[in-house]
Each structure stands twice: as structure tokens, then as C-alpha cells.
Amino acid sequence: MSVQIGPGDLAVAAAPGRSPGTPRRMRPWTPYAFLAPYLILFAVFMLLPIGFGFWTSLHEWDINLPDKPFVGLENYAELFDPAGVDGSRFWTAMRATGIFTVASVPPLIVLPLLVALLMNGRFKGRNVYRAVYFAPYVLGVAVVGFVWRFLLDGNIGLVNHYLGLDVQWTTDVPPAWIALVGVTVWWTLGLNSVIFLAGLQDIPRELHEAAMVDGASAWHRFRSVTLPGLRPVTVFVVNSTILASANMFGQSYLITGGAPADQTKTAIYLIAETGLRQFDMGTASAMSFILAGFLMVASALVFGAFRDRGKR
């Protein structure tokens, strides 16, 4: 037996003062209620640590001493003094960070893009091929560091043994830089490759087919279709790779130990050593904010360069 409901019945069922088709008005505090969990976590785990870190950088903060006198910008002034002890060590570490970043970022952009282009093809066993390239990235930095420390040892390392070389990969420069960059590229290449692969698969196939119909060669299709389609992904990969390279710590700490003579000791390495080994948290915090300032400028330059290129 079917029950029929008329318009009058709907009017009765509707809320008082509101027609059945009228959407319910959202309360003013509803968006903030949904944002509250994220804002609370962001404030507790981001804003508060940043504020406390800056406050620490304004003090002579030794965690072993009860008194932590306020020194203002003295920690920053000492770091910008190349003749000072902390200043000379810091800018040596910043120079090492710059060398590693400049040397590692280009191969970590070009090689993953080439690998992604190969993985985007249709051939038998491509899933195995993708897994092989991504597999090293799942290893922790401790595993990577200890394994390559043994392989690159100048006396008993397998690299020298099988290549018939006598190179001190962990104690001489430039071999130490070649080792650090090579290990980092081997370790993290898979992540950027997967990101580029996702970008390649998001480019409409019709664009490539239209270019082929117009007689465009493979190089012209890559330059006119693939690269413009990858621009948003490339911005992300370039920026994240620069930030990751500038924050390199584990490889230098485990493979070279900063040798020779702190020439491979990066800024993050020095910050950790200053704060956690020498217990000078004030100077370490000041170093962190100076490094953060350089990275913010680098990120702004990357976004500006790609934005201008997109407009042209």
C-alpha cells in the first residue's frame, strides 16, 4: 500500500519559518570550528617553537646553567663578524651548505625527469623498474650513511677495491663532495622521479597527439608540451629539493664527519653541534634564523623565476 505525500504535508514537516527548498544558513562560527583543530596544532607545533627559538636567540642560553641573561642581537652580531670564532665557523658551514646545494640540485632535477620519462613509457616490467628506482628512498639516513661509509672507505671500501682506485672518498676534497652528492642523488632520486611521473600522467594525451599530427618531433613535443605541462610540478620539485639539500645533515655526519677540517660540515651540522654538544642554544638558534632567512629568499627567487617565465 503506497502513501502519497502532498505539498501541505511537506510544509508541515519543514522547519518553522523556513520553506522546504530554502538552504539552512551557516552559523558565523562554523568555519572556525572546522579550522580549530589545525590552527591549534599549527600554533602549538609551529608558531610557539618559532617564537621560543627567536626568544632563545636573544639570550646567552646554556641549558646547563640556571641564568640565561638577555643579550639582544649580540648572538647575531657575533655570527656576522667573520673575525669572530662563531662567525668564521658559521660562514664556513654556510659555504659548505652552498657547495652541496649547488652541486646536488641540478642532478636531482634532471636525472629524475629523465627517469620519469622512461617510466612513463609502456613496456613490459615497468612496475618493477619503478620500484627499483624508488626503493632506496624508503631507507633511513642512518642505514644509507653507515652502508656508504663502509663502501667508500679509502682503505677497505668496496668502491676503491672494485674500481682499482686509491681515493680517500671521506677525508679529502673534492672526493668527499663527489661522494656526498652521489650518495644523496642515489638515495633521493626516486622521490622526485615519482613526482615528475605523476605530473607527466596529468598532461592530457590529446596535446601530444595533436602535436604529432602537426608533425612535431619528439624534442619539440617535449619542449612545447611536456615542459609547460610540468611547470607547476617543477616549481614544487625545485623548491623542495633546494630546501632539502640546504638542510643536509645525516650524510655529512655519518659519511665524512665534516672532514677534512670541517670543509664538509654543513650549517645544520654546525647548528646541531653548537646547540646539543656545546649547549649554546642561543647561538644555535641565531644560526637557525639566519639560515631560514637565506632559504626564504631562495624560495622567493624560485617562485619569482617560474612566475615570470609563465607570464612570458
PASEBA-1860 file (N, C-alpha, C; in nm, 3 decimals):
! residues 312
1> MSVQIGPG> 0.085/-0.119/0.000/0.000/0.000/0.000/0.089/0.125/0.000 ~ 0.076/0.211/-0.097/0.162/0.329/-0.110/0.098/0.447/-0.038 ~ 0.186/0.532/0.012/0.140/0.651/0.084/0.183/0.772/0.004 ~ 0.095/0.857/-0.030/0.124/0.977/-0.106/0.130/1.098/-0.013 ~ 0.235/1.178/-0.033/0.254/1.298/0.050/0.230/1.420/-0.036 ~ 0.146/1.503/0.006/0.113/1.623/-0.068/0.197/1.741/-0.027 ~ 0.188/1.852/-0.100/0.264/1.973/-0.066/0.234/2.023/0.074 ~ 0.113/2.007/0.118/0.079/2.053/0.252/0.154/1.977/0.359
9> DLAVAAAP> 0.171/1.847/0.337/0.244/1.767/0.434/0.390/1.811/0.442 ~ 0.454/1.845/0.327/0.593/1.891/0.326/0.606/2.021/0.404 ~ 0.508/2.107/0.388/0.514/2.234/0.459/0.510/2.212/0.609 ~ 0.431/2.112/0.653/0.424/2.082/0.795/0.556/2.027/0.845 ~ 0.622/1.939/0.762/0.747/1.875/0.804/0.863/1.972/0.805 ~ 0.854/2.079/0.728/0.965/2.173/0.722/0.978/2.248/0.852 ~ 1.098/2.303/0.875/1.124/2.380/0.996/1.039/2.504/0.997 ~ 0.997/2.549/1.116/0.911/2.669/1.124/0.981/2.790/1.066
17> GRSPGTPR> 0.908/2.866/0.988/0.962/2.989/0.934/1.054/2.970/0.816 ~ 1.069/2.849/0.763/1.161/2.825/0.652/1.093/2.731/0.553 ~ 1.093/2.766/0.425/1.032/2.683/0.321/1.117/2.561/0.297 ~ 1.058/2.453/0.241/1.134/2.329/0.221/1.256/2.346/0.131 ~ 1.251/2.434/0.033/1.363/2.448/-0.060/1.471/2.545/-0.015 ~ 1.452/2.613/0.098/1.548/2.713/0.143/1.665/2.645/0.216 ~ 1.792/2.669/0.172/1.905/2.606/0.241/1.923/2.662/0.381 ~ 1.973/2.580/0.467/1.994/2.620/0.606/2.113/2.715/0.615
25> RMRPWTPY> 2.097/2.826/0.684/2.204/2.925/0.695/2.313/2.874/0.788 ~ 2.438/2.898/0.746/2.552/2.854/0.825/2.580/2.955/0.936 ~ 2.607/2.905/1.054/2.637/2.994/1.165/2.772/3.060/1.144 ~ 2.793/3.182/1.192/2.920/3.253/1.166/3.043/3.181/1.219 ~ 3.030/3.104/1.326/3.147/3.039/1.386/3.176/2.901/1.327 ~ 3.092/2.853/1.234/3.112/2.719/1.180/3.247/2.700/1.110 ~ 3.291/2.793/1.020/3.423/2.773/0.956/3.537/2.766/1.057 ~ 3.527/2.849/1.162/3.634/2.849/1.262/3.636/2.720/1.343
33> AFLAPYLI> 3.519/2.660/1.360/3.514/2.532/1.430/3.585/2.423/1.351 ~ 3.569/2.424/1.218/3.639/2.326/1.136/3.789/2.354/1.130 ~ 3.827/2.483/1.134/3.968/2.519/1.128/4.039/2.503/1.262 ~ 3.964/2.498/1.370/4.024/2.500/1.503/4.127/2.388/1.526 ~ 4.098/2.261/1.491/4.200/2.157/1.517/4.332/2.186/1.447 ~ 4.326/2.227/1.321/4.451/2.258/1.251/4.520/2.380/1.311 ~ 4.442/2.485/1.342/4.503/2.606/1.396/4.569/2.579/1.531 ~ 4.507/2.495/1.612/4.565/2.461/1.742/4.698/2.387/1.724
41> LFAVFMLL> 4.699/2.287/1.634/4.823/2.211/1.608/4.929/2.302/1.547 ~ 4.888/2.389/1.455/4.984/2.480/1.392/5.045/2.575/1.495 ~ 4.962/2.625/1.586/5.013/2.717/1.687/5.106/2.646/1.785 ~ 5.068/2.525/1.826/5.147/2.454/1.927/5.278/2.402/1.871 ~ 5.275/2.348/1.748/5.394/2.282/1.694/5.471/2.366/1.594 ~ 5.421/2.484/1.556/5.493/2.570/1.463/5.518/2.709/1.522 ~ 5.411/2.781/1.553/5.427/2.919/1.597/5.499/2.930/1.731 ~ 5.457/2.847/1.827/5.523/2.853/1.958/5.670/2.815/1.952
49> PIGFGFWT> 5.710/2.707/1.883/5.854/2.678/1.873/5.932/2.788/1.802 ~ 5.873/2.847/1.697/5.943/2.956/1.628/5.961/3.075/1.722 ~ 5.855/3.111/1.793/5.866/3.222/1.886/5.965/3.194/1.998 ~ 5.962/3.073/2.052/6.056/3.038/2.159/6.199/3.034/2.106 ~ 6.216/2.985/1.983/6.350/2.983/1.924/6.406/3.122/1.906 ~ 6.322/3.216/1.860/6.370/3.353/1.845/6.401/3.416/1.981 ~ 6.318/3.388/2.080/6.345/3.437/2.215/6.476/3.380/2.267 ~ 6.502/3.254/2.240/6.628/3.191/2.283/6.747/3.257/2.216
57> SLHEWDIN> 6.732/3.294/2.087/6.844/3.355/2.015/6.882/3.491/2.071 ~ 6.797/3.550/2.152/6.825/3.680/2.212/6.888/3.668/2.350 ~ 6.924/3.545/2.390/6.981/3.521/2.522/7.111/3.442/2.510 ~ 7.190/3.452/2.612/7.304/3.360/2.627/7.250/3.237/2.698 ~ 7.205/3.141/2.616/7.121/3.032/2.666/7.202/2.902/2.675 ~ 7.255/2.876/2.792/7.324/2.750/2.819/7.230/2.663/2.901 ~ 7.193/2.547/2.847/7.091/2.465/2.912/7.141/2.407/3.045 ~ 7.272/2.412/3.071/7.325/2.360/3.196/7.329/2.464/3.307
65> LPDKPFVG> 7.307/2.591/3.272/7.316/2.699/3.370/7.178/2.756/3.399 ~ 7.153/2.791/3.526/7.020/2.845/3.560/6.997/2.985/3.504 ~ 7.101/3.067/3.499/7.088/3.203/3.449/7.107/3.207/3.298 ~ 7.016/3.274/3.233/7.021/3.288/3.087/7.003/3.436/3.054 ~ 7.111/3.514/3.065/7.099/3.660/3.050/7.057/3.701/2.910 ~ 6.980/3.809/2.905/6.935/3.866/2.779/7.051/3.944/2.716 ~ 7.082/3.915/2.590/7.193/3.982/2.520/7.147/4.054/2.395 ~ 7.017/4.053/2.367/6.966/4.122/2.249/7.015/4.056/2.120
73> LENYAELF> 7.066/4.138/2.030/7.112/4.090/1.899/7.261/4.055/1.899 ~ 7.319/4.038/2.017/7.462/4.011/2.025/7.499/3.880/1.956 ~ 7.415/3.777/1.970/7.445/3.650/1.903/7.449/3.666/1.752 ~ 7.358/3.746/1.698/7.357/3.770/1.554/7.478/3.852/1.512 ~ 7.515/3.952/1.593/7.631/4.034/1.559/7.759/3.951/1.557 ~ 7.773/3.857/1.650/7.892/3.772/1.652/7.897/3.681/1.529 ~ 7.781/3.637/1.483/7.780/3.550/1.365/7.814/3.626/1.238 ~ 7.778/3.754/1.233/7.810/3.834/1.115/7.949/3.896/1.122
81> DPAGVDGS> 8.025/3.860/1.224/8.163/3.906/1.236/8.255/3.795/1.187 ~ 8.308/3.805/1.065/8.393/3.696/1.012/8.519/3.672/1.094 ~ 8.563/3.773/1.170/8.684/3.756/1.250/8.658/3.681/1.380 ~ 8.531/3.671/1.421/8.499/3.600/1.544/8.504/3.450/1.526 ~ 8.510/3.380/1.639/8.516/3.233/1.635/8.387/3.176/1.579 ~ 8.275/3.217/1.636/8.146/3.165/1.589/8.117/3.210/1.446 ~ 8.154/3.333/1.413/8.128/3.383/1.278/8.205/3.308/1.172 ~ 8.332/3.282/1.195/8.413/3.211/1.095/8.364/3.068/1.079
89> RFWTAMRA> 8.328/3.002/1.188/8.277/2.864/1.178/8.144/2.861/1.106 ~ 8.058/2.959/1.135/7.926/2.959/1.074/7.933/2.981/0.924 ~ 8.012/3.077/0.879/8.017/3.105/0.736/8.094/2.999/0.660 ~ 8.185/2.928/0.727/8.246/2.810/0.665/8.140/2.702/0.642 ~ 8.053/2.685/0.742/7.945/2.587/0.727/7.844/2.632/0.622 ~ 7.815/2.762/0.615/7.724/2.811/0.512/7.784/2.792/0.373 ~ 7.915/2.809/0.362/7.981/2.785/0.233/7.969/2.638/0.194 ~ 7.989/2.549/0.291/7.972/2.406/0.262/7.829/2.374/0.222
97> TGIFTVAS> 7.733/2.438/0.288/7.592/2.418/0.251/7.565/2.465/0.109 ~ 7.622/2.580/0.072/7.605/2.631/-0.064/7.667/2.539/-0.167 ~ 7.787/2.488/-0.139/7.853/2.398/-0.234/7.769/2.273/-0.256 ~ 7.720/2.215/-0.147/7.641/2.092/-0.161/7.510/2.120/-0.235 ~ 7.445/2.232/-0.204/7.318/2.264/-0.268/7.335/2.286/-0.417 ~ 7.436/2.365/-0.455/7.460/2.393/-0.597/7.498/2.266/-0.672 ~ 7.572/2.177/-0.607/7.617/2.056/-0.674/7.509/1.948/-0.682 ~ 7.417/1.945/-0.587/7.321/1.835/-0.581/7.187/1.867/-0.647
105> VPPLIVLP> 7.147/1.993/-0.650/7.014/2.026/-0.702/7.001/1.996/-0.853 ~ 7.096/2.039/-0.940/7.078/2.009/-1.083/7.061/1.861/-1.115 ~ 7.148/1.770/-1.065/7.124/1.629/-1.096/6.995/1.575/-1.035 ~ 6.951/1.632/-0.922/6.827/1.586/-0.861/6.704/1.642/-0.931 ~ 6.724/1.727/-1.032/6.614/1.774/-1.116/6.618/1.704/-1.252 ~ 6.736/1.701/-1.313/6.748/1.648/-1.449/6.733/1.495/-1.450 ~ 6.808/1.425/-1.365/6.802/1.279/-1.367/6.663/1.224/-1.332 ~ 6.596/1.273/-1.227/6.460/1.224/-1.203/6.364/1.251/-1.318
113> LLVALLMN> 6.380/1.364/-1.388/6.294/1.391/-1.502/6.317/1.289/-1.613 ~ 6.444/1.256/-1.640/6.474/1.156/-1.742/6.420/1.019/-1.701 ~ 6.437/0.984/-1.574/6.385/0.856/-1.525/6.232/0.853/-1.536 ~ 6.167/0.965/-1.503/6.021/0.970/-1.512/5.974/0.955/-1.656 ~ 6.047/1.015/-1.750/6.010/1.000/-1.891/6.020/0.853/-1.934 ~ 6.121/0.783/-1.885/6.134/0.641/-1.917/6.024/0.559/-1.849 ~ 5.995/0.590/-1.723/5.894/0.514/-1.651/5.753/0.541/-1.705 ~ 5.735/0.653/-1.774/5.604/0.686/-1.828/5.573/0.608/-1.956
121> GRFKGRNV> 5.673/0.542/-2.010/5.652/0.463/-2.131/5.579/0.334/-2.103 ~ 5.537/0.270/-2.210/5.466/0.142/-2.198/5.561/0.030/-2.241 ~ 5.606/-0.046/-2.144/5.693/-0.159/-2.172/5.675/-0.263/-2.063 ~ 5.717/-0.382/-2.093/5.699/-0.494/-2.000/5.790/-0.477/-1.879 ~ 5.732/-0.496/-1.761/5.809/-0.489/-1.638/5.834/-0.349/-1.587 ~ 5.753/-0.252/-1.631/5.780/-0.113/-1.589/5.752/-0.092/-1.441 ~ 5.660/-0.171/-1.381/5.634/-0.157/-1.238/5.756/-0.198/-1.155 ~ 5.826/-0.302/-1.201/5.949/-0.343/-1.134/6.055/-0.234/-1.149
129> YRAVYFAP> 6.062/-0.176/-1.267/6.156/-0.068/-1.294/6.130/0.051/-1.202 ~ 6.003/0.086/-1.183/5.969/0.196/-1.093/6.007/0.163/-0.949 ~ 5.980/0.041/-0.906/6.012/0.003/-0.768/6.161/0.007/-0.741 ~ 6.242/-0.034/-0.841/6.387/-0.035/-0.822/6.439/0.107/-0.800 ~ 6.388/0.202/-0.875/6.435/0.339/-0.860/6.385/0.405/-0.732 ~ 6.267/0.366/-0.686/6.213/0.428/-0.565/6.262/0.360/-0.438 ~ 6.306/0.236/-0.447/6.341/0.158/-0.328/6.441/0.226/-0.235 ~ 6.552/0.286/-0.285/6.647/0.346/-0.189/6.587/0.453/-0.101
137> YVLGVAVV> 6.482/0.521/-0.148/6.427/0.632/-0.071/6.360/0.585/0.058 ~ 6.316/0.460/0.063/6.249/0.411/0.184/6.350/0.381/0.294 ~ 6.479/0.380/0.264/6.580/0.355/0.365/6.601/0.479/0.450 ~ 6.630/0.459/0.577/6.660/0.570/0.665/6.800/0.624/0.640 ~ 6.822/0.750/0.682/6.953/0.811/0.658/7.062/0.738/0.735 ~ 7.029/0.678/0.850/7.130/0.604/0.925/7.178/0.482/0.846 ~ 7.085/0.411/0.784/7.122/0.293/0.704/7.206/0.336/0.585 ~ 7.160/0.438/0.514/7.234/0.487/0.397/7.373/0.534/0.437
145> GFVWRFLL> 7.383/0.608/0.545/7.512/0.662/0.587/7.611/0.554/0.625 ~ 7.568/0.458/0.706/7.661/0.353/0.750/7.703/0.262/0.636 ~ 7.610/0.228/0.548/7.644/0.141/0.435/7.746/0.209/0.343 ~ 7.718/0.334/0.307/7.810/0.403/0.216/7.939/0.445/0.284 ~ 7.938/0.462/0.414/8.063/0.487/0.486/8.158/0.368/0.469 ~ 8.104/0.247/0.475/8.185/0.128/0.456/8.227/0.114/0.309 ~ 8.133/0.137/0.217/8.165/0.120/0.076/8.268/0.220/0.027 ~ 8.268/0.341/0.084/8.357/0.447/0.038/8.484/0.460/0.121
153> DGNIGLVN> 8.503/0.373/0.217/8.624/0.380/0.299/8.748/0.372/0.210 ~ 8.843/0.463/0.236/8.962/0.468/0.150/9.054/0.349/0.163 ~ 9.043/0.274/0.272/9.133/0.161/0.295/9.068/0.027/0.266 ~ 8.946/0.006/0.314/8.881/-0.124/0.298/8.752/-0.115/0.217 ~ 8.722/0.002/0.159/8.597/0.020/0.087/8.589/-0.060/-0.042 ~ 8.469/-0.107/-0.072/8.449/-0.188/-0.192/8.455/-0.104/-0.319 ~ 8.426/0.026/-0.309/8.431/0.111/-0.428/8.573/0.117/-0.482 ~ 8.669/0.147/-0.397/8.809/0.150/-0.441/8.857/0.013/-0.484
161> HYLGLDVQ> 8.810/-0.090/-0.415/8.857/-0.226/-0.445/8.815/-0.269/-0.585 ~ 8.689/-0.249/-0.619/8.639/-0.298/-0.748/8.673/-0.204/-0.863 ~ 8.692/-0.077/-0.833/8.729/0.017/-0.940/8.880/0.032/-0.954 ~ 8.955/-0.029/-0.867/9.100/-0.020/-0.874/9.152/0.121/-0.848 ~ 9.087/0.192/-0.755/9.125/0.330/-0.725/9.190/0.340/-0.588 ~ 9.256/0.452/-0.565/9.312/0.483/-0.433/9.270/0.624/-0.397 ~ 9.140/0.640/-0.373/9.081/0.771/-0.346/9.025/0.772/-0.205 ~ 9.055/0.877/-0.132/9.001/0.894/0.003/8.868/0.968/-0.006
169> WTTDVPPA> 8.762/0.891/-0.025/8.631/0.949/-0.051/8.574/1.023/0.070 ~ 8.619/0.994/0.189/8.558/1.051/0.309/8.648/1.152/0.382 ~ 8.769/1.170/0.337/8.861/1.258/0.410/8.930/1.362/0.322 ~ 8.909/1.360/0.193/8.970/1.458/0.102/8.862/1.528/0.022 ~ 8.891/1.651/-0.017/8.804/1.721/-0.111/8.883/1.745/-0.240 ~ 8.817/1.736/-0.356/8.672/1.723/-0.378/8.613/1.583/-0.373 ~ 8.692/1.474/-0.354/8.626/1.342/-0.350/8.514/1.333/-0.246 ~ 8.530/1.400/-0.132/8.424/1.394/-0.030/8.294/1.455/-0.082
177> WIALVGVT> 8.305/1.566/-0.156/8.184/1.627/-0.211/8.122/1.537/-0.317 ~ 8.205/1.475/-0.399/8.153/1.382/-0.500/8.078/1.268/-0.433 ~ 8.134/1.217/-0.322/8.070/1.107/-0.250/7.937/1.152/-0.190 ~ 7.935/1.267/-0.125/7.812/1.313/-0.061/7.702/1.341/-0.162 ~ 7.738/1.406/-0.272/7.638/1.435/-0.375/7.591/1.306/-0.441 ~ 7.684/1.218/-0.472/7.647/1.092/-0.537/7.555/1.007/-0.451 ~ 7.587/0.996/-0.322/7.502/0.918/-0.231/7.364/0.981/-0.220 ~ 7.358/1.113/-0.210/7.229/1.181/-0.197/7.144/1.164/-0.323
185> VWWTLGLN> 7.205/1.175/-0.439/7.132/1.155/-0.565/7.079/1.013/-0.572 ~ 7.164/0.914/-0.540/7.120/0.774/-0.543/7.005/0.750/-0.446 ~ 7.010/0.815/-0.330/6.913/0.790/-0.225/6.778/0.856/-0.253 ~ 6.777/0.980/-0.303/6.653/1.057/-0.313/6.602/1.074/-0.456 ~ 6.672/1.019/-0.554/6.629/1.033/-0.693/6.489/0.976/-0.714 ~ 6.457/0.867/-0.647/6.328/0.802/-0.669/6.209/0.888/-0.633 ~ 6.220/0.969/-0.527/6.107/1.053/-0.487/6.074/1.155/-0.594 ~ 6.174/1.228/-0.640/6.149/1.328/-0.745/6.101/1.262/-0.873
193> SVIFLAGL> 6.149/1.142/-0.902/6.104/1.071/-1.022/5.954/1.041/-1.015 ~ 5.909/0.996/-0.899/5.766/0.965/-0.882/5.682/1.092/-0.895 ~ 5.731/1.204/-0.841/5.656/1.330/-0.851/5.648/1.375/-0.997 ~ 5.761/1.367/-1.068/5.758/1.403/-1.210/5.668/1.307/-1.288 ~ 5.670/1.179/-1.253/5.586/1.083/-1.322/5.439/1.117/-1.305 ~ 5.400/1.157/-1.184/5.261/1.198/-1.162/5.226/1.320/-1.246 ~ 5.320/1.413/-1.259/5.296/1.529/-1.344/5.283/1.492/-1.490 ~ 5.366/1.400/-1.537/5.359/1.355/-1.677/5.225/1.289/-1.707
201> QDIPRELH> 5.176/1.209/-1.616/5.050/1.140/-1.638/4.930/1.234/-1.629 ~ 4.951/1.354/-1.576/4.842/1.451/-1.566/4.831/1.538/-1.691 ~ 4.932/1.531/-1.780/4.927/1.608/-1.904/4.832/1.537/-2.002 ~ 4.732/1.606/-2.056/4.637/1.540/-2.148/4.709/1.479/-2.268 ~ 4.677/1.354/-2.296/4.740/1.285/-2.409/4.702/1.349/-2.542 ~ 4.586/1.415/-2.544/4.542/1.477/-2.669/4.639/1.584/-2.717 ~ 4.708/1.650/-2.624/4.804/1.752/-2.664/4.921/1.691/-2.740 ~ 4.970/1.577/-2.693/5.078/1.509/-2.764/5.030/1.459/-2.900
209> EAAMVDGA> 4.909/1.406/-2.905/4.856/1.355/-3.031/4.837/1.468/-3.132 ~ 4.790/1.583/-3.085/4.774/1.698/-3.175/4.908/1.746/-3.227 ~ 5.010/1.745/-3.140/5.144/1.787/-3.184/5.200/1.689/-3.286 ~ 5.174/1.559/-3.267/5.221/1.459/-3.363/5.153/1.476/-3.497 ~ 5.024/1.508/-3.494/4.952/1.532/-3.620/5.010/1.651/-3.694 ~ 5.054/1.752/-3.620/5.115/1.870/-3.682/5.259/1.845/-3.727 ~ 5.309/1.725/-3.703/5.444/1.690/-3.748/5.555/1.729/-3.653 ~ 5.523/1.754/-3.526/5.625/1.791/-3.429/5.712/1.671/-3.394
217> SAWHRFRS> 5.842/1.694/-3.384/5.933/1.588/-3.345/5.924/1.561/-3.196 ~ 5.992/1.456/-3.151/5.989/1.422/-3.008/6.046/1.535/-2.924 ~ 6.154/1.599/-2.971/6.213/1.709/-2.896/6.119/1.828/-2.888 ~ 6.052/1.860/-3.000/5.959/1.974/-2.999/5.837/1.943/-2.911 ~ 5.791/1.819/-2.908/5.681/1.783/-2.819/5.723/1.796/-2.674 ~ 5.847/1.756/-2.644/5.897/1.768/-2.507/5.908/1.915/-2.465 ~ 5.959/1.997/-2.557/5.982/2.138/-2.523/5.853/2.218/-2.519 ~ 5.758/2.186/-2.609/5.638/2.269/-2.622/5.516/2.214/-2.548
225> VTLPGLRP> 5.518/2.085/-2.515/5.403/2.025/-2.448/5.440/1.976/-2.308 ~ 5.546/1.895/-2.301/5.579/1.831/-2.173/5.628/1.933/-2.070 ~ 5.726/2.013/-2.106/5.782/2.107/-2.009/5.680/2.210/-1.960 ~ 5.600/2.273/-2.049/5.497/2.365/-1.996/5.396/2.294/-1.907 ~ 5.360/2.171/-1.942/5.266/2.097/-1.858/5.322/2.060/-1.723 ~ 5.456/2.049/-1.713/5.522/2.013/-1.588/5.560/2.134/-1.504 ~ 5.526/2.254/-1.547/5.574/2.372/-1.477/5.532/2.376/-1.330 ~ 5.405/2.351/-1.293/5.370/2.352/-1.150/5.446/2.246/-1.071
233> VTVFVVNS> 5.461/2.127/-1.130/5.534/2.021/-1.061/5.681/2.059/-1.048 ~ 5.737/2.118/-1.152/5.878/2.156/-1.149/5.905/2.261/-1.042 ~ 5.814/2.355/-1.025/5.829/2.456/-0.919/5.839/2.387/-0.783 ~ 5.749/2.293/-0.761/5.750/2.222/-0.632/5.878/2.141/-0.614 ~ 5.919/2.068/-0.717/6.038/1.984/-0.706/6.163/2.068/-0.685 ~ 6.178/2.175/-0.761/6.296/2.261/-0.746/6.302/2.321/-0.607 ~ 6.191/2.375/-0.561/6.191/2.441/-0.431/6.216/2.341/-0.318 ~ 6.147/2.228/-0.321/6.165/2.129/-0.214/6.304/2.068/-0.217
241> TILASANM> 6.363/2.052/-0.336/6.498/1.997/-0.345/6.601/2.094/-0.291 ~ 6.585/2.222/-0.319/6.676/2.323/-0.263/6.668/2.323/-0.111 ~ 6.547/2.319/-0.057/6.532/2.320/0.089/6.590/2.194/0.151 ~ 6.566/2.079/0.088/6.621/1.954/0.142/6.772/1.951/0.136 ~ 6.831/1.998/0.026/6.977/2.000/0.014/7.040/2.096/0.112 ~ 6.977/2.212/0.131/7.031/2.310/0.226/7.021/2.262/0.369 ~ 6.934/2.165/0.396/6.918/2.110/0.530/6.987/1.976/0.545 ~ 7.082/1.945/0.459/7.151/1.817/0.467/7.233/1.807/0.595
249> FGQSYLIT> 7.217/1.696/0.664/7.290/1.673/0.788/7.342/1.530/0.800 ~ 7.252/1.434/0.783/7.287/1.294/0.811/7.401/1.241/0.728 ~ 7.402/1.271/0.597/7.508/1.218/0.511/7.645/1.270/0.554 ~ 7.653/1.400/0.581/7.780/1.459/0.623/7.823/1.406/0.759 ~ 7.730/1.393/0.850/7.762/1.347/0.985/7.809/1.202/0.985 ~ 7.747/1.117/0.906/7.776/0.974/0.910/7.887/0.932/0.813 ~ 7.899/0.999/0.700/7.995/0.954/0.598/8.130/1.024/0.613 ~ 8.129/1.155/0.624/8.256/1.228/0.631/8.286/1.284/0.769
257> GGAPADQT> 8.185/1.298/0.853/8.208/1.358/0.983/8.252/1.503/0.975 ~ 8.222/1.569/0.865/8.264/1.707/0.845/8.405/1.721/0.791 ~ 8.475/1.610/0.776/8.614/1.614/0.728/8.618/1.649/0.579 ~ 8.735/1.702/0.536/8.853/1.737/0.615/8.843/1.879/0.671 ~ 8.882/1.895/0.797/8.889/2.026/0.863/8.758/2.103/0.851 ~ 8.646/2.034/0.875/8.512/2.095/0.874/8.472/2.148/0.737 ~ 8.539/2.107/0.630/8.504/2.159/0.498/8.373/2.101/0.445 ~ 8.331/1.986/0.497/8.203/1.928/0.457/8.101/1.934/0.571
265> KTAIYLIA> 8.128/2.017/0.671/8.033/2.034/0.781/7.932/2.141/0.741 ~ 7.808/2.102/0.721/7.704/2.192/0.673/7.649/2.276/0.788 ~ 7.563/2.372/0.754/7.508/2.462/0.854/7.423/2.387/0.956 ~ 7.340/2.292/0.910/7.259/2.215/1.004/7.347/2.132/1.096 ~ 7.454/2.076/1.042/7.550/2.001/1.123/7.607/2.090/1.232 ~ 7.651/2.211/1.196/7.709/2.303/1.294/7.605/2.348/1.396 ~ 7.481/2.373/1.352/7.376/2.413/1.445/7.351/2.304/1.548 ~ 7.341/2.180/1.503/7.319/2.069/1.596/7.437/2.053/1.692
273> ETGLRQFD> 7.557/2.067/1.641/7.676/2.055/1.724/7.683/2.168/1.827 ~ 7.653/2.291/1.784/7.659/2.406/1.875/7.554/2.396/1.985 ~ 7.434/2.356/1.949/7.326/2.352/2.047/7.325/2.230/2.135 ~ 7.354/2.112/2.077/7.338/1.987/2.150/7.468/1.933/2.208 ~ 7.581/1.976/2.156/7.708/1.928/2.209/7.777/2.035/2.293 ~ 7.771/2.160/2.246/7.831/2.270/2.321/7.730/2.340/2.411 ~ 7.604/2.304/2.402/7.495/2.355/2.485/7.476/2.506/2.474 ~ 7.517/2.563/2.361/7.500/2.707/2.336/7.376/2.724/2.249
281> MGTASAMS> 7.259/2.716/2.312/7.134/2.720/2.237/7.105/2.858/2.180 ~ 7.155/2.963/2.244/7.132/3.097/2.192/7.198/3.118/2.058 ~ 7.326/3.081/2.047/7.397/3.094/1.920/7.339/3.001/1.815 ~ 7.304/2.879/1.855/7.247/2.783/1.761/7.114/2.834/1.706 ~ 7.033/2.895/1.791/6.905/2.950/1.744/6.927/3.065/1.647 ~ 7.025/3.150/1.675/7.055/3.260/1.584/7.102/3.206/1.448 ~ 7.186/3.103/1.450/7.228/3.039/1.325/7.107/2.989/1.247 ~ 7.012/2.929/1.317/6.894/2.872/1.251/6.812/2.980/1.181
289> FILAGFLM> 6.796/3.094/1.246/6.715/3.201/1.186/6.786/3.265/1.068 ~ 6.919/3.276/1.074/6.992/3.329/0.958/6.980/3.233/0.840 ~ 6.996/3.104/0.866/6.980/3.005/0.759/6.838/3.009/0.704 ~ 6.739/3.020/0.792/6.600/3.028/0.747/6.577/3.149/0.658 ~ 6.641/3.261/0.691/6.628/3.381/0.608/6.681/3.358/0.468 ~ 6.798/3.293/0.456/6.853/3.262/0.324/6.761/3.169/0.246 ~ 6.702/3.071/0.313/6.614/2.977/0.244/6.485/3.044/0.200 ~ 6.434/3.139/0.277/6.315/3.213/0.236/6.345/3.295/0.111
297> VASALVFG> 6.461/3.356/0.105/6.499/3.433/-0.014/6.512/3.339/-0.134 ~ 6.574/3.223/-0.115/6.589/3.126/-0.224/6.454/3.080/-0.276 ~ 6.361/3.052/-0.185/6.227/3.010/-0.227/6.156/3.120/-0.304 ~ 6.170/3.244/-0.258/6.107/3.356/-0.328/6.164/3.371/-0.468 ~ 6.295/3.352/-0.483/6.357/3.362/-0.616/6.306/3.252/-0.709 ~ 6.290/3.131/-0.656/6.240/3.020/-0.738/6.099/3.049/-0.786 ~ 6.011/3.088/-0.695/5.872/3.118/-0.735/5.867/3.236/-0.831 ~ 5.951/3.337/-0.806/5.953/3.453/-0.896/6.001/3.417/-1.034
305> AFRDRGKR> 6.105/3.333/-1.042/6.159/3.294/-1.174/6.055/3.216/-1.254 ~ 5.987/3.121/-1.194/5.889/3.043/-1.268/5.765/3.124/-1.299 ~ 5.730/3.218/-1.212/5.613/3.302/-1.241/5.640/3.392/-1.361 ~ 5.759/3.454/-1.366/5.792/3.539/-1.478/5.800/3.460/-1.607 ~ 5.855/3.339/-1.601/5.863/3.257/-1.721/5.726/3.219/-1.770 ~ 5.634/3.192/-1.673/5.499/3.158/-1.715/5.429/3.274/-1.783 ~ 5.455/3.399/-1.736/5.393/3.516/-1.799/5.447/3.536/-1.940 ~ 5.578/3.513/-1.960/5.633/3.530/-2.094/5.580/3.424/-2.189
END
